[in-house]
Every structure is written in structure tokens, then in C-alpha cells.
Amino acid sequence: MKKRFFPFVMLFVLFLVPCAVLASGSVLTNPLGESSIEKIVGRLIKAVLGLSGTAALAMFVYGGILMVLSQGAKEKVTKAKDTLKWAVFGLAFVFISYTVLDTIITLLQKTAS
């Protein structure tokens, strides 16, 4: 009995509730605040690059902590150095990709205007 009831509840929630909201005469606003695709994609790319930069910075801190806590053990020092090296490469990649994408987005916005 419960398995038959679930699809009806989902149909009600997915179709009838939005219809009731639209029928009430309320105005739906754009939650993104932008209507052009270029600006939305630009914001999305900047957000992803910001998150990846944060992750690279966290790995840099983690590598530094590994280096401090290695106590001179050769394997731990090597692991810490590799972590720091790849964190630096990651940050460099994020900065370069941000610069390239920001230039492309700026050019696209100028040509769209």
C-alpha cells in the first residue's frame, strides 16, 4: 500500500504545488540576479577556481605540518616535500587558469555588449 502512495505524493509535490504558487499571482524573481549566460558561467568558473585554490592552499598547509612533524625521517620528509611541491603546482595552475579564463570572459562580455 505504501509503495503505491509514494508516486502520488511525488506527483502532487512536483506538479500541483508549483501550479498553486503560480496561480496565486506571486512574482518569481531570478535568484541568480543575472540573466545573461556569460555572466552566470563566469561566476560559476570563478567559484570553482576559488574552491580549488582553497584546496591547494589547504594542501600547502598540510605539507608544512607534515614537514614539521617528520622529525627528520627520510620517508616523511620526502612525502612532505612532494606534498608541498604539488601544492605549489596546484596554486600556480589555479592562478594561471584564473587569469586565462578571466581574460576570455572579459572578451566574451565585450563582444556580447
Buried (B, 14 or more C-beta within 10 A) or exposed (E): EEEEEEEEEEEEEEEEEEEEEEEEEEEEEEEEEEEEEBBEBBBEBBEEBEEBBEBBBEBBEBBBEBBEEBEEEEEBBEBBBEBBEBBBEBBEBBEEBBEEBBEEBEEBEEEEE
